[in-house]
Amino acid sequence: MKTLLRWTALAACALFAAAALADSVFFVKTGQRAAITQLGLPVKNGVVGPGLHFKAPFIQKAHRFAYDSHAPSFDNSLILAPMYVNYLADSEEKFREEAAELKRRLGAAKHVLLGFSAFIHLDLPAVDLNRPLPDGFMRPVLAQVDTVVERAKANGLVTHISIVSGFFHGWNALRESAIRQDVRNAQWFADGWIAPEADLKDPSAPPRTAWITPSRYAFPLHARVEEAIRILGRGLAGKMAASPETLVTVGGDGETELTYERNFLGAAEQYADRQEVIYADYSPFMVAEFRDWLRAGYEGDLSPATDENGDGRVFNRDYRRDFRTWRLRYYDASGPIPFAEYFKMKEKLPESGAFFIDGGFDAPRRAAPDDPLWEAWLRFRRQAVANWVRDFAYWITTSPDPATGYTIPPARYYSHQIPADYLFGKPDNLRLQTSASPVETAFIHPSGSPGVTAFNVFNGYGHSETADPPLFSKLFTAGDHWGVLEYNPSMPRAGGRPSSDDAYYLEELHELYAFRPHLIIPFAWSDIPHHQGFNIKNSPFERALSRFVQEAGDAPWFSWRKLLNE
């Protein structure tokens, strides 16, 4: 009996060894390539050509695909376009010099489309929000688009345009005017202020620390923004139709999020001296939209305390509240509130008077773990940010060039979000709490492709990583195309220096490209003095990019999601 068991065990081992050997060997035919995944994720340097190859049995899988030997094109090439910060500000002669330097420093490869990226900040003028935009409203912005494309084309480069609306990061006159006309167009903090209290100094001038609400209920403002972005979309589509080999991609709205003011200092480089987070956005528009988002599940109920529709569900019981009416506690049906009037209010959240309803609905204003209404509010804040990003993408990609009917395809349009839940390796960080901008806010299918900012911060000894496989694993399955719209593997802390390790940068680039982003925008190509710490030129990052172009650029780009779904 023991002998039989011994022979059975040996036979089982032999069968397992044979199966493991059979599963570890694979052959790639001429005209094919194979990409390797391990437990469903891409393997670094895991694309192989024709011939006999080996892989880890059972946990790795080879995905064969036809080798695209055609001439390089958008569809089979990586787009590598460092962000040229002064793209529009520099002279034509300076731009020519920088274009020549880019080619000299980074080199060329068959399947790398090399160029520069440019920011276009929408310096939108002030208008009456209740009237359609006047003729020529977007003419200065469209002139910038023309310049970006013409400069790239004249110098044999591709270009990517990153749109920054100015309603969140940056500034524009329309933002100021919208808040001056109706302060409900601003983001409100939980205590009723729209900006740091010390910044409200002039009743005729909203401070620059007041951000625009992303709420769709800001109807007049939302309508004007849609008009402007559709005009821009038509202009971009016309340029792309005329020069698809030059204007290859567009992205925006750059880093949409809820305000970080009062919780951070500067441009969110330092924490403010606060004991607890003060949340936004509590604009009356935002709170009303939140109420209706929840109220859809209680259709027919005349109040949060009753069950007229007879489904057995009562809002107050489900959310542990005692609201007596669906009307808002603050500023219900207030109509426009001019900034000058708001400025004079001693109580931004009144406890009596025309702008207060006792027992009225309100969003929770302090963090309360395990509170169902607080959890719903957190979800809604993220949804509001995602809605702005999706609307922006939809307006751009559904606005045809009047002459040709061409629209920007989803493969060529990217979101540009901060994936705050992956920021510096800390999933529940303060920026996520303030911004309501997890990586999912970048997912804009079917209007476009996901794109993010991803920096690794260097403290002189080690890196706190955003750009790492957990983030890439979310992105490469979220779209056939995806991109990193600002990328730097080693951003120094203020006053510091980046890593000097060439091998580190190259390793990071290979790790990123294993997931096959279609668009990589290294940050930053800049001679501005305060950018010295992360200027690509004459840096280890530049040398790594040059090697990366040579090592990765001869093989065609492919979409992982398409390959895995075949």
Steps between C-alpha positions, in 0.01 A plus 500: 500500500783739591669421169180581311463832683865582431458433128176700494675798662791474258261485206314806628828688540607399152168613354524833685859550382398422142206740523723770651758453226234508231349817646838671536592479132334699225578580138446828319463485123661732249284809468386473861593637839397368841433698817528331839268547795546362849180449697329729253751787518762598241858387558777756469698451176251224425452544125690247288547438129498187282659184635491261795451658842450402862270633769403412857253212473137549603539854637618661176318514169619588149268717288594483133415778258582590141808716466410829337782552252333792326639851508483664842169671571288616790346153528827310544732752667566639846450876527782653704452874544678677787306794644662814359386750762582811293376352171290806419703763687836435331592655166487299178880496491518369856240235416706384199804466723304298757351275230849426368621432855211262563590293195870505583457411865229232479569360154260321269347155464257347254203475734546813711321818393714771658385851575408754763187549708356842570266636763219717370347695787148618418527871576126547455362856522218610727147479358140526614419139591139541388592576138658277232870554443580787263664443162876468524492396866745214442708666228812559718497139621460365145792718391713326763392161361612617154840604637554171682427293190690725259814500714499122533435446130771742391755312711403143414349419839171366627314690769256441782283780638409497870198720572476671839164672542601730785187417699698287745876541455601834355260789448298679236276805483188289440560322831525831684195639321291188566567523874441875503162452329392210722712368785321165472727439199793468742597199705391550862674357802302325772492818712355710217817680390603482135870572565734564793330773703806724483481501119156665489612862500304675225122466440555557128779244450460130582836361613701264282478239772129457419451205265205423272246237602489194272124467564285455191235707679698819437290521185591839345872449563489138382328610178766764426782255575345244264472762224866597544629143509296400195647793306845383610413140408402603148823695460713213628316254275569721199870515583521126557313430175745719309815375678435162666868415478586811707217562747485142622322534837311742722432482875301680766361643717834511681482356853136564585442471874328656796696779664804437717494854643498532881625141539826558311733796451619633165426268208437213744872457576456522879233414754318787665496519878156345553374249753247347261413502131258768383312357206351648182282533297188624678383747239119513510511362146709204614282424802183519289650263244602261779147508641348418161760227440378330819135596461477301176482191720201645688292620206152593614591551866389852589759540774805316634284390795213338308430208266229615258619262228438205730825315434577464870806724480532831682797727436545607861493141622746384233743789557442557873380859463207712617444730200142627471511626143688443175565874478856606582592620846717775353424724200208298366353680195715802586554605141835648398709626792740772380845479653467852641187391691670181625805704605285708735330202667622457855372142509584295193279220637207690654288353779194710419356723231424462130801276431427243772239222531480319831490125436618547143721253313876541520812304415705384800772753578737302721659161445298224664623146428224240469240774451306399185434861395868590540603200292245600233634857505856377440379294203308793359796739528704259290214464255476877461870523412466207259196665340699816421781295344254290298297800385816680390609195299155455347480863390843483336454167322145560373566842347576451129719716283246698292699453177563124513267359764804346672484450877789420730491122552507355854844347431640851458333670795619450859386602845766656722431416863690473827450139617485609862430153638843390368685819594852426627401150610247624757147393405310705762690827496388857564501589128252219429275629779504857371506434125241223458721393209573126505636338185148407388427868426738458204286227341307671219401215267344524244595866449872459550793324661626512861796723582668597827778701657754268664804626691725313741625737771866473604611611849872448440498140621203324345186543295133524593343355189185583309627366167511132584335172394190523725399822322596370155298185567185711536569707190597239242168319540292822497553585134649370178722809522628670813762754587713672762445867427766623742767247594815525705654206690692727739350836596711658775343656804521879512862609488626146445646313208366199311662159497832485316469127426469449123408134547208591725338717232541235230359233730197721571443562128511128426260433787259761365522384139431139594137617530517669157376855548444654158601847617786596734564867581822540700500809721656749449693641205570841646764768552295678766727537807256353753464192276873429523449210740291305250616631163548203266792649308849389608353268762499127574136503388608626158763229466249232603245630250760482224582138583132417536426634152769275352401192700122521467449696182568237236204283603147615422277631774192289576198529726503256789125519550430419136744210513355353819145530366573320173 
